[in-house]
Amino acid sequence: MHETKIIAKGAIFVFIGIVISKILTYIWRVFIARYIGQEAYGIFSIAFALLGIVNVFAALGFSDGLFRYTSFYFARKKYGDAKGVLLSVFSINFISSLFVCFILVFFSRVIAQYFFHNINLIWHVWIVAATLPFYVFSNHFLNLLNTKLRADYNAFIKNIIEGIVKILATILFVYFGYSTLAAILGYFVATIGTFILAAYFLFFKTNYGIILKSKAKYHYREIISYSIPLMITGFVTIFLSYTDTMMLGYFKGIIQTGILSGSALMAIKKQNIILATTICGSVLNLILNYFLIPLFGIVGAATATAISIIFIYSLYLFFVYKYLKFFPFTINQLKAFFAAIFAFIFTYFFIKLIFPITPIWVLIPALCFYICVYVFIMLKFKIIDDDDLKLLNLLKRKIILKLY
């Protein structure tokens, strides 16, 4: 009964935290776009996308493994095993984070030149590298708070405190004249704050600190075997999420990236629509999860999220057409979208036909097969137009120049 009350309290706090987080993020992004400039917004968008991508290689998918195994051992009062899992993950991620940071710093000039289109923006890459370890470990601490049924702590730190610190730090850096760096520095400071608070709440406000007194029993092999498939999944998800931002920055520059990320609605002073739409989508997601998860479990959760995302972006399209009188996609882009859906459906049933119970190792060959089917459809039905071919040829020439 006590745990039920904690879960209910946490759920209410999470909902409030999400709403407040959307409002704070809205204020922060509007401030960046309006008072620092569209170019600065584009720079930050690419920097944030870069952080999301490199985080996959730094965290190595260990976050879910850490959550699973610490919960498992803690529930059985095997505190030494729980500590061993924690130290196993942290020791590996410490090395992987430093390695990725080194790669970022080493190639910072190349990244600044080809994605930010300004060699002077090398500082942004360095700040992303400095943010990365705190980003990785703060996410670990926040996930561990959930294992102790303290989603309220998680929501308070991540959704509320981090949002407030981002805004205040960004304003402060703008005041001291660091306009182009203000957004990424503000995020850096907020991430460090989240890291410190999450660690404090975890070890001093829950009973998790008890494991510190136990002798560690390490579980390197167990954690790695569980987490590597999740890393691949995470990479694909992040890649799909940030491909538009990174490629737009590469081919079109940071100003157009800022326009994409800020959205057409923000550009015509319709931020209230963005905020209202996002909040409505969040509420819809909560309601759908409430009804679908008890009936269908994880499939229900995925369905709820998918419906909510479709709902949000459908409304965005509606309002863009209403206020700007144009549809932002060409016929070929719509054809490419449906080609991707068809290729996914075909790949799914083809793999299921061969492997009714699909093993994990099939995921990578399935992804390659999906890409082949998609490319075949694009070429067969001549969905790729002249502009796309020019873009591909340009990319090809740049790759060849890099290799030779």
C-alpha positions in Angstrom: 0.0 0.0 0.0 2.9 2.3 0.9 4.6 1.7 -2.5 1.3 2.3 -4.3 1.0 5.7 -2.7 4.6 6.5 -3.7 4.0 5.5 -7.3 0.8 7.5 -7.4 2.5 10.5 -5.9 5.4 10.1 -8.3 3.0 9.8 -11.3 1.3 13.1 -10.4 4.6 14.8 -9.9 6.0 13.5 -13.2 2.9 14.8 -15.0 3.3 18.3 -13.4 7.0 18.2 -14.1 6.5 17.4 -17.8 4.1 20.3 -18.2 6.4 22.7 -16.4 9.3 21.3 -18.4 7.5 22.1 -21.7 6.8 25.7 -20.5 10.4 26.2 -19.4 11.9 24.7 -22.6 9.5 26.9 -24.6 10.7 30.1 -22.8 14.3 29.1 -23.2 14.1 28.3 -26.9 12.2 31.5 -27.6 14.8 33.5 -25.7 17.6 31.9 -27.8 15.7 32.4 -31.1 14.5 35.9 -30.5 17.2 37.6 -28.3 20.4 35.8 -29.4 19.4 35.1 -33.0 18.3 32.5 -35.5 22.0 31.7 -36.2 22.7 31.1 -32.6 19.7 28.8 -32.4 21.0 26.9 -35.4 24.4 26.5 -33.8 22.9 25.2 -30.6 20.6 22.8 -32.5 23.6 21.2 -34.2 25.6 21.1 -31.0 22.7 19.4 -29.1 22.2 16.9 -32.0 26.0 16.2 -31.8 25.7 15.6 -28.0 22.8 13.2 -28.6 24.7 11.2 -31.1 28.0 10.9 -29.2 26.1 10.1 -26.0 25.2 6.7 -27.6 28.8 5.8 -27.9 29.8 7.1 -24.5 26.9 5.4 -22.6 27.1 2.2 -24.7 23.5 1.4 -23.9 24.3 0.7 -20.2 21.6 2.8 -18.7 18.9 0.2 -19.1 21.2 -2.6 -17.9 22.1 -0.5 -14.9 18.4 0.0 -14.1 17.6 -3.7 -14.6 20.4 -5.3 -12.6 20.6 -2.9 -9.7 16.8 -3.3 -9.2 17.2 -7.0 -9.4 20.0 -7.3 -6.8 18.7 -4.6 -4.5 15.3 -6.3 -4.2 17.1 -9.4 -3.1 19.3 -7.5 -0.7 22.4 -8.4 -2.6 24.0 -5.1 -2.1 27.5 -6.2 -3.0 26.2 -7.3 -6.4 24.2 -4.0 -6.9 27.4 -2.0 -6.0 29.3 -4.2 -8.5 26.9 -3.5 -11.3 27.1 0.3 -10.5 30.9 0.3 -10.5 31.1 -2.0 -13.6 28.9 0.5 -15.5 30.6 3.6 -14.2 34.2 2.3 -14.8 33.4 1.4 -18.4 31.5 4.6 -19.1 34.2 6.7 -17.5 36.7 5.3 -20.0 34.2 5.4 -23.0 33.2 9.0 -22.2 36.8 10.2 -22.0 37.6 8.4 -25.3 34.6 10.0 -27.1 35.7 13.4 -25.6 39.2 12.9 -27.0 37.7 12.0 -30.4 35.5 15.2 -30.3 38.4 17.4 -29.4 40.8 15.8 -31.9 38.3 16.2 -34.8 36.8 19.5 -33.4 38.3 21.6 -36.3 36.8 19.3 -38.9 33.4 19.2 -37.1 33.4 23.0 -36.8 34.3 23.5 -40.4 31.9 21.0 -42.1 28.8 21.1 -39.7 29.0 24.6 -38.2 30.6 26.1 -41.3 32.8 28.3 -39.1 36.2 27.3 -37.9 35.8 29.8 -35.0 33.0 27.7 -33.6 35.4 25.1 -32.4 34.6 26.2 -28.9 31.1 24.7 -29.3 32.5 21.3 -30.0 34.8 21.5 -27.0 31.9 22.4 -24.7 29.9 19.5 -26.1 32.9 17.3 -25.2 33.1 18.8 -21.7 29.3 18.3 -21.2 29.3 14.6 -22.3 30.6 12.8 -19.1 28.2 14.8 -16.9 25.4 14.1 -19.3 26.0 10.3 -19.3 26.3 10.0 -15.5 23.5 12.3 -14.7 21.2 10.1 -16.8 22.5 7.1 -14.9 21.7 8.7 -11.5 18.2 9.8 -12.7 17.4 6.3 -13.9 18.6 4.9 -10.6 16.2 7.2 -8.7 13.4 5.5 -10.6 14.6 2.1 -9.2 13.9 3.5 -5.7 10.4 4.6 -6.8 11.4 8.2 -6.7 10.1 9.4 -10.0 9.2 12.6 -8.2 12.8 13.4 -7.4 13.6 12.6 -11.1 11.0 15.0 -12.4 11.9 17.7 -9.9 15.6 17.6 -10.9 15.3 17.0 -14.6 12.1 18.8 -15.6 12.1 21.7 -13.2 15.5 22.6 -11.7 17.4 21.9 -14.9 15.0 24.0 -16.9 15.3 26.9 -14.6 19.1 26.7 -14.5 19.2 26.6 -18.3 17.3 29.8 -18.6 19.1 31.7 -15.9 22.6 30.5 -17.0 21.8 31.4 -20.6 20.6 34.9 -19.7 23.7 35.4 -17.5 26.1 34.4 -20.3 24.3 36.7 -22.7 24.7 39.5 -20.1 28.4 39.0 -19.9 28.7 39.1 -23.7 29.0 35.4 -24.7 26.0 35.5 -27.1 27.0 32.8 -29.5 28.1 30.5 -26.7 25.3 31.4 -24.2 22.9 28.5 -25.1 25.4 25.7 -25.1 27.2 27.1 -21.9 23.8 27.4 -20.2 23.1 23.7 -21.1 26.5 22.8 -19.8 25.9 24.5 -16.4 22.5 22.9 -16.2 23.8 19.4 -16.9 26.5 19.8 -14.2 23.7 20.9 -11.8 21.6 17.9 -12.7 24.5 15.6 -12.2 25.2 16.9 -8.7 21.6 17.0 -7.6 20.8 13.6 -8.9 23.8 12.0 -7.1 22.9 13.8 -3.9 19.2 12.7 -4.0 20.1 9.2 -4.9 22.7 8.5 -2.2 21.4 10.8 0.6 17.7 11.0 0.1 17.0 7.3 -0.6 18.3 4.1 0.9 20.5 3.5 -2.1 23.5 4.7 -0.1 23.5 1.4 1.7 25.4 -0.2 -1.1 28.4 2.0 -0.6 29.2 0.0 2.6 29.1 -3.3 0.8 31.9 -5.2 -0.9 31.5 -5.0 -4.7 30.9 -8.1 -6.9 31.5 -7.1 -10.4 29.3 -8.1 -13.4 31.1 -6.8 -16.5 30.2 -9.7 -18.8 26.6 -9.7 -17.8 26.2 -5.9 -18.3 27.9 -5.9 -21.6 26.0 -8.8 -23.1 22.7 -7.2 -22.1 23.5 -3.6 -23.1 25.2 -3.8 -26.5 22.0 -4.6 -28.4 20.4 -1.6 -26.6 23.3 0.6 -27.8 22.6 -0.4 -31.4 18.9 0.4 -30.9 19.8 3.7 -29.3 22.1 4.7 -32.1 19.5 4.0 -34.8 16.9 6.0 -32.8 19.2 8.9 -32.3 20.4 8.8 -35.9 16.8 9.0 -37.1 16.0 11.8 -34.7 19.0 14.0 -35.6 19.7 13.2 -39.2 17.7 16.2 -40.5 19.5 18.6 -38.1 23.0 17.4 -38.8 22.5 17.1 -42.6 20.8 20.4 -42.9 23.7 21.9 -41.0 26.2 20.2 -43.3 24.6 21.2 -46.6 22.6 24.4 -45.8 24.3 26.0 -42.8 23.4 27.0 -39.3 20.8 29.7 -40.1 18.5 27.3 -41.9 19.1 24.7 -39.2 17.9 27.4 -36.7 14.8 28.0 -38.8 14.1 24.2 -39.0 14.5 23.8 -35.2 12.8 27.0 -34.3 10.0 26.0 -36.7 8.0 28.1 -39.1 5.5 28.7 -36.3 8.0 30.3 -34.1 9.3 32.5 -36.9 5.8 34.0 -37.3 5.4 34.6 -33.6 3.1 31.6 -33.0 5.0 30.1 -30.1 1.8 29.8 -28.1 0.6 27.3 -30.7 3.7 25.2 -30.4 3.4 25.2 -26.6 -0.4 24.4 -26.6 0.1 21.6 -29.2 3.0 20.1 -27.3 1.1 20.1 -24.0 -2.0 18.7 -25.7 0.2 15.9 -27.1 1.7 15.2 -23.7 -1.8 15.0 -22.1 -3.0 12.7 -24.9 0.1 10.5 -24.4 -0.7 10.3 -20.7 -4.3 9.4 -21.3 -3.5 6.8 -23.9 -0.9 5.2 -21.8 -3.3 5.0 -18.9 -5.8 3.0 -21.0 -3.5 1.1 -23.4 -0.7 -0.1 -21.1 -3.0 -2.2 -18.8 -4.5 -3.9 -21.9 -1.4 -4.3 -24.2 1.6 -3.7 -22.0 4.7 -2.4 -23.8 2.9 -2.5 -27.2 0.3 -0.2 -25.7 3.0 2.2 -24.5 4.6 2.3 -28.0 1.2 2.8 -29.6 0.4 5.7 -27.3 3.6 7.4 -28.1 3.3 6.9 -31.8 -0.3 8.3 -31.8 0.8 11.3 -29.7 3.7 12.1 -32.0 1.5 11.8 -35.1 -1.1 14.1 -33.4 1.5 16.8 -32.5 3.1 16.9 -36.0 -0.2 16.8 -37.8 -1.3 19.9 -35.9 2.0 21.5 -36.7 1.3 20.9 -40.4 -2.2 22.2 -40.1 -1.2 25.5 -38.4 1.7 26.0 -40.8 -0.7 25.7 -43.7 -3.3 27.9 -42.0 -0.9 30.8 -41.3 1.7 30.5 -44.1 -0.6 29.0 -46.8 2.0 26.5 -48.0 2.6 22.8 -47.5 6.2 22.1 -46.5 6.6 18.8 -48.3 7.0 18.1 -52.0 5.2 15.2 -53.8 8.6 13.3 -54.0 9.1 13.7 -50.3 5.7 12.2 -49.6 6.5 9.4 -52.0 9.7 8.8 -50.2 7.8 8.7 -46.9 5.4 6.0 -48.1 8.3 4.1 -49.7 9.9 4.0 -46.3 6.7 2.7 -44.7 6.3 0.0 -47.4 9.9 -1.0 -47.1 9.5 -1.4 -43.3 6.3 -3.5 -43.6 7.9 -5.7 -46.3 11.0 -6.2 -44.2 9.0 -6.9 -41.1 6.9 -9.7 -42.6 9.9 -11.1 -44.6 12.0 -11.4 -41.4 9.0 -12.9 -39.5 8.5 -15.4 -42.2 12.0 -16.7 -41.8 12.3 -16.1 -38.0 8.9 -16.4 -36.3 10.8 -15.7 -33.0 13.3 -13.1 -34.1 16.8 -13.4 -32.4 18.7 -10.2 -31.6 21.5 -10.8 -34.0 19.0 -10.6 -36.9 18.5 -6.8 -36.2 21.6 -5.6 -38.1 21.0 -7.8 -41.2 17.3 -6.8 -41.1 18.3 -3.1 -41.1 20.7 -3.6 -44.1 17.9 -5.5 -45.9 15.4 -2.6 -45.2 17.9 -0.1 -46.6 18.3 -2.1 -49.8 14.5 -2.5 -50.2 14.0 1.2 -49.6 16.8 2.2 -52.1 15.4 -0.2 -54.7 11.9 1.4 -54.4 13.3 4.9 -54.7 15.3 4.0 -57.8 12.6 1.7 -59.4 9.9 4.4 -59.2 12.2 7.3 -59.9 11.4 9.0 -56.6 14.9 10.4 -56.5 14.8 13.7 -58.5 17.6 15.7 -60.1 18.3 17.7 -56.9 18.6 14.6 -54.9 21.1 13.2 -57.4 23.1 16.4 -57.3 23.2 16.2 -53.5 24.3 12.6 -53.5 27.0 13.3 -56.1 28.2 16.2 -53.9 28.3 13.9 -50.9 30.2 11.3 -52.9 32.8 13.9 -54.1 33.3 15.1 -50.6 33.9 11.5 -49.3 36.3 10.7 -52.1 38.2 13.9 -51.4 38.5 13.0 -47.7 39.7 9.5 -48.6 42.3 10.6 -51.1 
